[in-house]
Amino acid sequence: MMCGCNKQQLWMVYQTGFALDDIKLYLDTHVDDQDAMNYYNYVRRAHRDAVRAYEQSCGPLTADQVTSENWNWVESPWPWEGGSR
């Protein structure tokens, strides 16, 4: 059983996650940089949207994202079964 996710969706999660981590580190030392804060808000939304798109196609990206009545974390194929998690 293959899920409907693709590597491009996962790549977007990785890219936006990296950018989010990077800007948080920058803001730790540049707390008054309003442009950086605007970028942080932009990247935070982009990352949230990327994760949401991935999860709609593939199911929860991490176990703490399970929102159903059952434990659907294990319903999608694992990487060795052809999944892209």
Steps between C-alpha positions, in 0.01 A plus 500: 500500500652832391392830645414803284798702620792604289858590573443863401250544785745354749782710355290814559451395863877461535580832331252706697598323823866585441414863421289519815781364717749734335294816550430407863874481564551837332222659705664375820777752439312765299181547699422845360529409130145555372580367152622177658183480709290546186700224331450276804122545476510429126710184540292380797185518285677334206621217724156452653348487149765255376443268796124523456524417127728204570275367774190525281670278241691265728362515851679627810861607449582445866323298767393813689296610195250214527157660524263215426307279738737211432877466492545558125872571529578147386244471218722638221784293360836528671802605291608140439147427378510778238385795712691826502497577872 
